Amino acid sequence: MMNKQESERAEELLEIMMKEVKPRQEALSSHGIYPLLTSVEAITEFMKFHIFAVWDFMSVVKTMQRHLTCVEVPWVPVQHPELARLINDIVLTEESDVNWDNEAQSHFVMYMEAMKEVGVDMSQITLFMSFIRLEEL
């Protein structure tokens, strides 16, 4: 259990992080890519490359989970449970959200299914994922 000082420090760190993120979030929402996505062809070309950003985000989130929570056995309490809860909430949604059919599915797989639906060439991401799976063996 965190004491009051640790809790205040965790809140302070979260506030600093949010201040750091805000200008980047604003810059992202006014990015020059959005006016270019005016046709199905442009969107499918974007998706072909954007899927790697979706995968990368999940890798970053899982790395944060590894550092902010206990994913080892034996389990031990974490130093900042508020941050652990935040990252676990993000992981829960990103890794096992509920799709249109009310089934648990990752956002990555949902994105891949959307790519298939609009006819995106998936050879690059498919090859990439097969290399990653080979590394796991």
DSSP file with accessible surface (Angstrom, degrees, kcal/mol):
  #  RESIDUE AA STRUCTURE BP1 BP2  ACC     N-H-->O    O-->H-N    N-H-->O    O-->H-N    TCO  KAPPA ALPHA  PHI   PSI    X-CA   Y-CA   Z-CA
    1    1 A M              0   0  224      0, 0.0     2,-0.2     0, 0.0    79,-0.0   0.000 360.0 360.0 360.0 136.0    0.0    0.0    0.0
    2    2 A M        -     0   0   25      1,-0.1     2,-0.1     4,-0.1    78,-0.1  -0.571 360.0-132.2 -81.0 142.6    1.3    3.4   -0.9
    3    3 A N     >  -     0   0   80     -2,-0.2     4,-2.5     1,-0.1     5,-0.2  -0.308  34.8 -94.1 -82.3 175.6    1.7    6.0    1.7
    4    4 A K  H  > S+     0   0  158      1,-0.2     4,-2.6     2,-0.2     5,-0.2   0.900 124.8  51.2 -60.2 -41.6    0.4    9.6    1.2
    5    5 A Q  H  > S+     0   0  148      2,-0.2     4,-2.2     1,-0.2    -1,-0.2   0.920 111.8  46.4 -64.5 -43.6    3.7   10.9    0.0
    6    6 A E  H  > S+     0   0   66      2,-0.2     4,-2.5     1,-0.2    -1,-0.2   0.904 112.4  51.0 -65.0 -40.4    4.1    8.1   -2.6
    7    7 A S  H  X S+     0   0   27     -4,-2.5     4,-2.3     2,-0.2    -2,-0.2   0.918 110.4  48.6 -63.2 -43.3    0.5    8.6   -3.7
    8    8 A E  H  X S+     0   0   99     -4,-2.6     4,-2.4    -5,-0.2    -1,-0.2   0.896 111.1  51.1 -64.1 -38.4    1.1   12.3   -4.2
    9    9 A R  H  X S+     0   0  112     -4,-2.2     4,-2.7     2,-0.2    -2,-0.2   0.912 109.0  50.4 -66.1 -40.6    4.2   11.6   -6.1
   10   10 A A  H  X S+     0   0    3     -4,-2.5     4,-2.3     2,-0.2    -2,-0.2   0.924 111.9  48.0 -63.4 -42.4    2.4    9.2   -8.4
   11   11 A E  H  X S+     0   0  120     -4,-2.3     4,-2.4     2,-0.2    -2,-0.2   0.904 111.1  51.3 -64.1 -39.7   -0.3   11.8   -9.0
   12   12 A E  H  X S+     0   0   99     -4,-2.4     4,-2.5     2,-0.2    -2,-0.2   0.920 110.0  49.1 -63.0 -43.5    2.4   14.4   -9.7
   13   13 A L  H  X S+     0   0   61     -4,-2.7     4,-2.5     1,-0.2    -2,-0.2   0.903 110.9  50.3 -63.5 -39.8    4.1   12.1  -12.2
   14   14 A L  H  X S+     0   0   59     -4,-2.3     4,-2.6     2,-0.2    -1,-0.2   0.916 110.1  50.2 -64.8 -41.5    0.8   11.4  -14.0
   15   15 A E  H  X S+     0   0  114     -4,-2.4     4,-2.2     2,-0.2    -2,-0.2   0.924 110.8  49.3 -63.4 -42.4    0.1   15.2  -14.2
   16   16 A I  H  X S+     0   0   80     -4,-2.5     4,-2.1     1,-0.2    -2,-0.2   0.931 111.0  50.4 -61.5 -44.5    3.5   15.8  -15.7
   17   17 A M  H  X S+     0   0   74     -4,-2.5     4,-2.2     1,-0.2    -2,-0.2   0.923 109.4  50.3 -60.9 -43.7    3.0   13.1  -18.2
   18   18 A M  H  X S+     0   0  111     -4,-2.6     4,-2.2     1,-0.2    -1,-0.2   0.896 109.7  50.6 -64.3 -38.6   -0.4   14.5  -19.2
   19   19 A K  H  < S+     0   0  138     -4,-2.2    -1,-0.2     1,-0.2    -2,-0.2   0.875 111.6  49.0 -65.2 -36.8    1.1   18.0  -19.7
   20   20 A E  H  X S+     0   0  108     -4,-2.1     4,-0.7    -5,-0.2    -2,-0.2   0.863 113.5  46.3 -68.7 -36.6    3.8   16.4  -21.9
   21   21 A V  H  X S+     0   0   65     -4,-2.2     4,-2.7    -5,-0.2     3,-0.3   0.860  96.0  74.5 -75.7 -36.3    1.3   14.5  -24.0
   22   22 A K  H  X S+     0   0  114     -4,-2.2     4,-2.5     1,-0.2     5,-0.2   0.888  97.2  44.0 -51.6 -52.4   -1.1   17.4  -24.5
   23   23 A P  H  > S+     0   0   70      0, 0.0     4,-2.4     0, 0.0    -1,-0.2   0.895 115.4  50.0 -63.9 -32.6    0.9   19.4  -27.1
   24   24 A R  H  X S+     0   0  156     -4,-0.7     4,-2.4    -3,-0.3    -2,-0.2   0.889 109.8  50.9 -69.2 -37.4    1.8   16.2  -29.0
   25   25 A Q  H  X S+     0   0  123     -4,-2.7     4,-2.2     2,-0.2    -1,-0.2   0.916 111.2  48.1 -64.9 -42.6   -1.9   15.1  -29.0
   26   26 A E  H  X S+     0   0  101     -4,-2.5     4,-1.0    -5,-0.2    -2,-0.2   0.910 111.8  49.5 -64.8 -41.5   -2.9   18.5  -30.4
   27   27 A A  H  < S+     0   0   61     -4,-2.4     3,-0.5    -5,-0.2    -2,-0.2   0.906 110.6  51.4 -63.6 -39.8   -0.1   18.3  -33.1
   28   28 A L  H >< S+     0   0  104     -4,-2.4     3,-1.8     1,-0.2    -2,-0.2   0.916 105.6  53.8 -64.1 -42.7   -1.3   14.8  -34.0
   29   29 A S  H 3< S+     0   0   84     -4,-2.2    -1,-0.2     1,-0.3    -2,-0.2   0.731 113.2  43.8 -70.2 -15.5   -4.9   15.8  -34.4
   30   30 A S  T 3< S+     0   0   92     -4,-1.0    -1,-0.3    -3,-0.5    -2,-0.2   0.125  85.4 144.1-110.6  21.9   -3.9   18.6  -36.9
   31   31 A H    X   -     0   0   98     -3,-1.8     3,-1.1     1,-0.1    -3,-0.1  -0.247  59.0-122.4 -61.7 147.2   -1.4   16.3  -38.8
   32   32 A G  T 3  S+     0   0   51      1,-0.2     4,-0.5     2,-0.1    -1,-0.1   0.569 100.4  77.1 -69.3  -8.0   -1.2   16.9  -42.5
   33   33 A I  T >> S+     0   0   49      1,-0.2     3,-1.2     2,-0.2     4,-0.7   0.862  80.7  68.8 -70.9 -33.2   -2.1   13.3  -43.3
   34   34 A Y  G X4 S+     0   0  116     -3,-1.1     3,-1.3     1,-0.3    -1,-0.2   0.894  95.1  51.2 -59.7 -44.0   -5.8   13.8  -42.7
   35   35 A P  G 34 S+     0   0   92      0, 0.0    -1,-0.3     0, 0.0    -2,-0.2   0.741 106.4  58.8 -65.2 -16.9   -6.5   16.0  -45.7
   36   36 A L  G <4 S+     0   0  114     -3,-1.2     2,-1.7    -4,-0.5     3,-0.3   0.633  82.7  84.3 -84.0 -14.4   -4.8   13.4  -47.9
   37   37 A L    <<  +     0   0   43     -3,-1.3    -1,-0.2    -4,-0.7    -3,-0.0  -0.445  52.1 124.6 -89.6  67.9   -7.2   10.6  -46.9
   38   38 A T        +     0   0  121     -2,-1.7     2,-0.3    -3,-0.1    -1,-0.2   0.424  62.2  43.9-109.3  -0.6   -9.9   11.5  -49.4
   39   39 A S  S  > S-     0   0   42     -3,-0.3     4,-2.3     1,-0.1     5,-0.2  -0.949  81.0-113.7-140.6 162.3  -10.3    8.3  -51.3
   40   40 A V  H  > S+     0   0   95     -2,-0.3     4,-2.9     1,-0.2     5,-0.2   0.910 118.6  54.3 -60.5 -40.1  -10.5    4.6  -50.6
   41   41 A E  H  > S+     0   0  140      1,-0.2     4,-2.2     2,-0.2    -1,-0.2   0.913 108.8  47.4 -61.5 -43.4   -7.2    4.1  -52.4
   42   42 A A  H  > S+     0   0   28      2,-0.2     4,-2.3     1,-0.2    -1,-0.2   0.912 113.5  48.3 -65.0 -40.8   -5.5    6.7  -50.2
   43   43 A I  H  X S+     0   0   70     -4,-2.3     4,-2.9     2,-0.2    -2,-0.2   0.921 110.9  49.6 -68.0 -41.2   -7.0    5.1  -47.0
   44   44 A T  H  X S+     0   0   26     -4,-2.9     4,-1.9     2,-0.2    -1,-0.2   0.904 111.3  49.6 -66.8 -37.1   -5.9    1.6  -48.0
   45   45 A E  H  X S+     0   0   94     -4,-2.2     4,-0.9    -5,-0.2    -1,-0.2   0.926 112.0  49.0 -65.2 -41.8   -2.4    2.8  -48.7
   46   46 A F  H >X S+     0   0   61     -4,-2.3     4,-2.9     1,-0.2     3,-1.0   0.940 109.8  51.4 -60.2 -47.1   -2.3    4.5  -45.3
   47   47 A M  H 3X S+     0   0   21     -4,-2.9     4,-1.9     1,-0.3    -1,-0.2   0.860  98.9  65.3 -61.1 -35.3   -3.6    1.4  -43.6
   48   48 A K  H 3< S+     0   0   36     -4,-1.9    -1,-0.3     1,-0.2    -2,-0.2   0.838 117.4  26.6 -57.8 -33.1   -0.9   -0.8  -45.2
   49   49 A F  H XX S+     0   0  108     -3,-1.0     3,-1.2    -4,-0.9     4,-0.6   0.775 113.3  64.4 -98.9 -32.4    1.7    1.2  -43.2
   50   50 A H  H >X S+     0   0   64     -4,-2.9     4,-2.0     1,-0.3     3,-0.8   0.801  86.3  73.3 -66.1 -26.7   -0.3    2.3  -40.2
   51   51 A I  H 3X S+     0   0    0     -4,-1.9     4,-2.5     1,-0.3    -1,-0.3   0.858  92.0  57.8 -57.0 -30.3   -0.8   -1.2  -39.0
   52   52 A F  H <> S+     0   0   57     -3,-1.2     4,-2.6     1,-0.2    -1,-0.3   0.872 104.1  50.9 -69.2 -33.0    2.8   -1.2  -38.0
   53   53 A A  H <X S+     0   0   49     -3,-0.8     4,-2.7    -4,-0.6    -2,-0.2   0.882 108.7  52.0 -68.9 -36.7    2.1    1.8  -35.7
   54   54 A V  H  X S+     0   0   23     -4,-2.0     4,-1.9     2,-0.2    -2,-0.2   0.940 112.6  45.0 -63.5 -45.6   -0.8   -0.1  -34.2
   55   55 A W  H  X S+     0   0   69     -4,-2.5     4,-2.1     1,-0.2    -2,-0.2   0.928 112.7  51.4 -62.8 -44.1    1.5   -3.1  -33.5
   56   56 A D  H  X S+     0   0   87     -4,-2.6     4,-2.5     1,-0.2    -2,-0.2   0.906 106.7  53.9 -62.1 -40.9    4.2   -0.7  -32.2
   57   57 A F  H  X S+     0   0   92     -4,-2.7     4,-2.8     1,-0.2    -1,-0.2   0.932 108.3  49.6 -59.2 -43.9    1.7    0.9  -29.8
   58   58 A M  H  X S+     0   0   30     -4,-1.9     4,-2.6     1,-0.2    -1,-0.2   0.900 109.7  51.6 -64.1 -37.2    0.8   -2.4  -28.4
   59   59 A S  H  X S+     0   0   36     -4,-2.1     4,-2.0     2,-0.2    -1,-0.2   0.910 110.9  47.9 -65.0 -40.4    4.5   -3.3  -27.9
   60   60 A V  H  X S+     0   0   67     -4,-2.5     4,-2.7     2,-0.2    -2,-0.2   0.936 111.9  50.0 -64.1 -45.5    5.0    0.0  -26.1
   61   61 A V  H  X S+     0   0    4     -4,-2.8     4,-2.5     1,-0.2    -2,-0.2   0.923 111.0  48.5 -61.1 -43.1    1.9   -0.6  -23.9
   62   62 A K  H  X S+     0   0   66     -4,-2.6     4,-2.2     2,-0.2    -1,-0.2   0.876 110.4  52.0 -67.5 -34.8    3.1   -4.2  -23.0
   63   63 A T  H  X S+     0   0   65     -4,-2.0     4,-1.8     2,-0.2    -2,-0.2   0.929 110.3  48.4 -64.1 -44.0    6.6   -2.8  -22.2
   64   64 A M  H  X S+     0   0   74     -4,-2.7     4,-2.7     1,-0.2     5,-0.3   0.911 109.8  52.6 -61.9 -40.5    5.0   -0.2  -19.9
   65   65 A Q  H  X S+     0   0   25     -4,-2.5     4,-1.9     1,-0.2    -1,-0.2   0.919 106.8  52.9 -61.1 -41.3    2.9   -3.0  -18.3
   66   66 A R  H  < S+     0   0  155     -4,-2.2     5,-0.3     1,-0.2    -1,-0.2   0.875 116.9  38.5 -61.5 -36.9    6.0   -5.0  -17.7
   67   67 A H  H  < S+     0   0  144     -4,-1.8    -2,-0.2     1,-0.1    -1,-0.2   0.775 122.0  40.2 -86.3 -28.2    7.7   -2.0  -15.9
   68   68 A L  H  < S+     0   0   54     -4,-2.7    12,-0.3    -5,-0.2     2,-0.3   0.577 118.3  37.4 -99.6 -12.3    4.7   -0.6  -14.0
   69   69 A T  S  < S-     0   0   16     -4,-1.9     2,-0.7    -5,-0.3    10,-0.0  -0.778  86.8-100.8-128.7 174.6    3.0   -3.9  -12.9
   70   70 A C        +     0   0   28     -2,-0.3    -3,-0.1     1,-0.1    -4,-0.1  -0.897  42.0 159.6-100.6 115.1    4.1   -7.3  -11.7
   71   71 A V        +     0   0   71     -2,-0.7     2,-0.2    -5,-0.3    -1,-0.1   0.156  50.2  92.7-115.2  14.5    3.9   -9.8  -14.4
   72   72 A E  S    S-     0   0  125      2,-0.1     4,-0.1     4,-0.1    -2,-0.0  -0.647  78.0 -93.9-105.4 163.3    6.3  -12.2  -12.8
   73   73 A V  S    S+     0   0  141     -2,-0.2     2,-0.1     1,-0.1    -2,-0.0  -0.986 108.1  46.0-118.4 128.5    5.8  -15.2  -10.5
   74   74 A P  S    S-     0   0  109      0, 0.0    -2,-0.1     0, 0.0    -1,-0.1   0.482  97.1-136.7 -76.5 148.4    5.9  -15.0   -7.6
   75   75 A W        -     0   0  170     -2,-0.1    -2,-0.1    -4,-0.1    -4,-0.0  -0.425  23.2-175.1 -72.1 144.3    3.7  -11.9   -7.6
   76   76 A V        -     0   0   84     -4,-0.1    -4,-0.1    -2,-0.1    -6,-0.1  -0.979  34.8 -92.8-135.3 151.8    4.6   -8.9   -5.4
   77   77 A P        -     0   0   94      0, 0.0     2,-0.2     0, 0.0    -8,-0.0  -0.324  44.8-119.9 -62.4 147.3    2.7   -5.6   -4.9
   78   78 A V        -     0   0   43      1,-0.1    -9,-0.1    -8,-0.1   -10,-0.1  -0.486   9.5-125.3 -89.1 160.6    3.7   -2.8   -7.1
   79   79 A Q  S    S+     0   0  132      1,-0.3    -1,-0.1    -2,-0.2   -10,-0.1   0.844 103.6  32.3 -73.3 -35.1    5.1    0.5   -6.0
   80   80 A H     >  +     0   0   35    -12,-0.3     4,-2.2     1,-0.1     3,-0.5  -0.742  63.4 176.0-126.5  83.9    2.5    2.7   -7.8
   81   81 A P  H  > S+     0   0   56      0, 0.0     4,-2.7     0, 0.0     5,-0.2   0.810  80.0  60.0 -62.1 -27.8   -0.8    0.9   -8.0
   82   82 A E  H  > S+     0   0   84      2,-0.2     4,-2.1     1,-0.2     5,-0.1   0.922 109.1  43.1 -65.3 -41.9   -2.6    3.9   -9.6
   83   83 A L  H  > S+     0   0   25     -3,-0.5     4,-2.6     2,-0.2     5,-0.3   0.878 112.4  53.8 -70.2 -36.3   -0.2    3.6  -12.6
   84   84 A A  H  X S+     0   0    8     -4,-2.2     4,-2.6     1,-0.2    -2,-0.2   0.922 109.5  48.3 -61.8 -42.5   -0.5   -0.1  -12.6
   85   85 A R  H  X S+     0   0  172     -4,-2.7     4,-2.5     2,-0.2    -2,-0.2   0.924 110.5  51.6 -64.0 -43.4   -4.3    0.2  -12.8
   86   86 A L  H  X S+     0   0   68     -4,-2.1     4,-2.0     2,-0.2    -2,-0.2   0.958 114.2  41.7 -59.0 -50.7   -4.0    2.8  -15.6
   87   87 A I  H  X S+     0   0    4     -4,-2.6     4,-2.8     1,-0.2    -1,-0.2   0.900 113.6  52.7 -68.8 -36.2   -1.7    0.6  -17.8
   88   88 A N  H  X S+     0   0   64     -4,-2.6     4,-2.7    -5,-0.3    -1,-0.2   0.887 108.0  52.0 -65.7 -35.8   -3.7   -2.5  -17.0
   89   89 A D  H  X S+     0   0   75     -4,-2.5     4,-2.0     2,-0.2    -1,-0.2   0.916 111.1  47.5 -63.4 -41.9   -6.9   -0.7  -18.1
   90   90 A I  H  X S+     0   0   57     -4,-2.0     4,-3.0    -5,-0.2     5,-0.3   0.941 113.1  47.9 -64.1 -45.5   -5.2    0.3  -21.4
   91   91 A V  H  X S+     0   0    6     -4,-2.8     4,-3.2     1,-0.2     5,-0.4   0.924 107.9  55.9 -61.8 -43.5   -3.9   -3.3  -22.0
   92   92 A L  H  X S+     0   0  105     -4,-2.7     4,-1.8     1,-0.2    -1,-0.2   0.940 114.6  38.6 -54.4 -47.9   -7.4   -4.8  -21.2
   93   93 A T  H  X S+     0   0   61     -4,-2.0     4,-0.8     2,-0.2    -2,-0.2   0.929 119.8  44.9 -70.9 -45.8   -9.0   -2.6  -23.9
   94   94 A E  H  < S+     0   0   41     -4,-3.0    13,-2.5     1,-0.2    14,-0.5   0.872 122.3  36.1 -67.6 -35.8   -6.2   -2.9  -26.5
   95   95 A E  H  < S+     0   0   91     -4,-3.2    -1,-0.2    -5,-0.3    -2,-0.2   0.733 134.8  14.4 -92.7 -24.0   -5.6   -6.6  -26.1
   96   96 A S  H  < S+     0   0   49     -4,-1.8    10,-0.2    -5,-0.4    -2,-0.2  -0.142  76.5 150.9-151.9  49.2   -9.1   -7.9  -25.5
   97   97 A D  E  <  -A  105   0A  55      8,-1.0     8,-2.9    -4,-0.8     2,-0.5  -0.135  52.8 -98.7 -70.1 176.8  -11.8   -5.4  -26.4
   98   98 A V  E     -A  104   0A  74      6,-0.2     6,-0.2     4,-0.1    -1,-0.1  -0.885  38.3-151.6-104.7 125.3  -15.2   -6.5  -27.6
   99   99 A N    >   -     0   0   20      4,-2.7     3,-2.2    -2,-0.5     8,-0.0  -0.139  40.1 -79.6 -84.6-173.5  -15.8   -6.5  -31.4
  100  100 A W  T 3  S+     0   0  258      1,-0.3    -1,-0.1     2,-0.1    -2,-0.0   0.770 132.0  53.6 -59.4 -28.3  -19.0   -6.0  -33.4
  101  101 A D  T 3  S-     0   0  120      2,-0.1    -1,-0.3     3,-0.0     3,-0.1   0.229 119.6-110.4 -91.2  11.6  -19.9   -9.6  -32.7
  102  102 A N  S <  S+     0   0  135     -3,-2.2     2,-0.4     1,-0.2    -2,-0.1   0.816  76.0 134.2  63.9  33.0  -19.5   -9.2  -29.0
  103  103 A E        -     0   0  109      2,-0.0    -4,-2.7     1,-0.0    -1,-0.2  -0.883  64.7-103.7-111.9 146.2  -16.3  -11.3  -29.0
  104  104 A A  E     +A   98   0A  81     -2,-0.4     2,-0.3    -6,-0.2    -6,-0.2  -0.477  55.8 152.9 -67.3 132.0  -13.0  -10.5  -27.2
  105  105 A Q  E     -A   97   0A  29     -8,-2.9    -8,-1.0    -2,-0.2     2,-0.1  -0.964  43.1-109.4-161.2 144.3  -10.5   -9.3  -29.8
  106  106 A S     >  -     0   0   26     -2,-0.3     4,-2.4   -10,-0.2   -11,-0.2  -0.400  26.8-122.1 -73.9 154.8   -7.4   -7.1  -29.8
  107  107 A H  H  > S+     0   0   48    -13,-2.5     4,-2.6     1,-0.2     5,-0.2   0.861 113.9  59.2 -63.4 -33.3   -7.5   -3.8  -31.6
  108  108 A F  H  > S+     0   0   25    -14,-0.5     4,-2.4     2,-0.2    -1,-0.2   0.944 107.9  43.2 -59.8 -48.1   -4.6   -5.0  -33.7
  109  109 A V  H  > S+     0   0   57      1,-0.2     4,-2.5     2,-0.2    -2,-0.2   0.902 112.1  54.1 -67.7 -37.8   -6.7   -7.9  -35.0
  110  110 A M  H  X S+     0   0   47     -4,-2.4     4,-2.2     2,-0.2    -1,-0.2   0.925 109.3  48.9 -59.1 -42.9   -9.7   -5.7  -35.5
  111  111 A Y  H  X S+     0   0   45     -4,-2.6     4,-2.4     1,-0.2    -2,-0.2   0.922 109.7  51.4 -63.3 -43.2   -7.6   -3.4  -37.6
  112  112 A M  H  X S+     0   0   31     -4,-2.4     4,-2.3     1,-0.2    -1,-0.2   0.902 109.1  50.7 -61.9 -39.1   -6.3   -6.3  -39.7
  113  113 A E  H  X S+     0   0   91     -4,-2.5     4,-2.3     2,-0.2    -1,-0.2   0.898 109.2  50.9 -65.8 -37.8   -9.8   -7.5  -40.3
  114  114 A A  H  X S+     0   0   41     -4,-2.2     4,-1.7     2,-0.2    -2,-0.2   0.896 108.3  53.4 -64.8 -37.8  -10.8   -3.9  -41.4
  115  115 A M  H  X>S+     0   0    0     -4,-2.4     5,-2.7     1,-0.2     4,-0.5   0.929 109.5  47.3 -60.9 -46.5   -7.8   -4.0  -43.8
  116  116 A K  H ><5S+     0   0  137     -4,-2.3     3,-1.1     1,-0.2    -1,-0.2   0.913 108.0  57.1 -59.6 -42.8   -9.0   -7.3  -45.3
  117  117 A E  H 3<5S+     0   0  171     -4,-2.3    -1,-0.2     1,-0.3    -2,-0.2   0.845 112.3  39.4 -61.0 -35.4  -12.5   -5.9  -45.7
  118  118 A V  H 3<5S-     0   0   71     -4,-1.7    -1,-0.3    -3,-0.2    -2,-0.2   0.376 118.7-107.7 -98.8   5.0  -11.3   -2.9  -47.8
  119  119 A G  T <<5 +     0   0   61     -3,-1.1    -3,-0.2    -4,-0.5     2,-0.2   0.790  53.1 171.1  81.6  30.9   -8.8   -5.0  -49.7
  120  120 A V      < -     0   0   12     -5,-2.7     2,-0.6    -6,-0.2    -1,-0.2  -0.502  43.4-109.4 -73.3 139.7   -5.5   -3.7  -48.3
  121  121 A D        -     0   0   88     -2,-0.2     3,-0.3     1,-0.2     4,-0.2  -0.580  38.6-178.7 -66.8 114.9   -2.4   -5.6  -49.4
  122  122 A M     >  +     0   0   23     -2,-0.6     4,-2.5     1,-0.2     5,-0.2   0.295  47.8 107.1-104.0  11.6   -1.5   -7.4  -46.1
  123  123 A S  H  > S+     0   0   68      1,-0.2     4,-2.4     2,-0.2     5,-0.2   0.881  78.3  50.8 -62.4 -38.0    1.7   -9.1  -47.3
  124  124 A Q  H  > S+     0   0   84     -3,-0.3     4,-2.5     2,-0.2    -1,-0.2   0.946 114.7  40.7 -66.8 -48.3    4.1   -6.9  -45.4
  125  125 A I  H  > S+     0   0    3     -4,-0.2     4,-2.7     2,-0.2     5,-0.2   0.888 114.9  53.1 -69.8 -34.6    2.4   -7.2  -42.0
  126  126 A T  H  X S+     0   0   78     -4,-2.5     4,-2.0     2,-0.2    -2,-0.2   0.937 111.9  44.8 -64.8 -44.3    1.7  -10.9  -42.5
  127  127 A L  H  X S+     0   0   95     -4,-2.4     4,-2.2    -5,-0.2    -2,-0.2   0.930 112.8  52.1 -64.4 -43.5    5.4  -11.5  -43.3
  128  128 A F  H  X S+     0   0   62     -4,-2.5     4,-2.1     1,-0.2    -2,-0.2   0.933 110.1  47.7 -58.1 -47.5    6.4   -9.3  -40.3
  129  129 A M  H  X S+     0   0   23     -4,-2.7     4,-2.4     1,-0.2    -1,-0.2   0.875 108.9  54.4 -65.4 -34.9    4.2  -11.2  -37.9
  130  130 A S  H  X S+     0   0   48     -4,-2.0     4,-2.0    -5,-0.2    -1,-0.2   0.905 107.7  50.6 -67.8 -35.8    5.5  -14.5  -39.2
  131  131 A F  H  X S+     0   0  118     -4,-2.2     4,-1.8     2,-0.2    -2,-0.2   0.915 110.0  49.8 -64.8 -41.2    9.1  -13.4  -38.5
  132  132 A I  H  X S+     0   0   41     -4,-2.1     4,-1.2     1,-0.2    -2,-0.2   0.930 109.9  50.4 -63.4 -43.1    8.1  -12.3  -34.9
  133  133 A R  H  X S+     0   0  149     -4,-2.4     4,-0.6     1,-0.2     3,-0.3   0.874 107.7  54.0 -64.3 -36.1    6.5  -15.7  -34.3
  134  134 A L  H >< S+     0   0  108     -4,-2.0     3,-0.9     1,-0.2    -1,-0.2   0.881 103.8  56.3 -64.1 -36.7    9.6  -17.5  -35.6
  135  135 A E  H 3< S+     0   0  164     -4,-1.8    -1,-0.2     1,-0.2    -2,-0.2   0.818 101.0  58.6 -62.5 -31.0   11.7  -15.5  -33.0
  136  136 A E  H 3<        0   0  147     -4,-1.2    -1,-0.2    -3,-0.3    -2,-0.2   0.719 360.0 360.0 -71.9 -22.0    9.5  -16.8  -30.3
  137  137 A L    <<        0   0  174     -3,-0.9    -3,-0.1    -4,-0.6    -4,-0.0  -0.068 360.0 360.0 -73.0 360.0   10.3  -20.5  -31.1
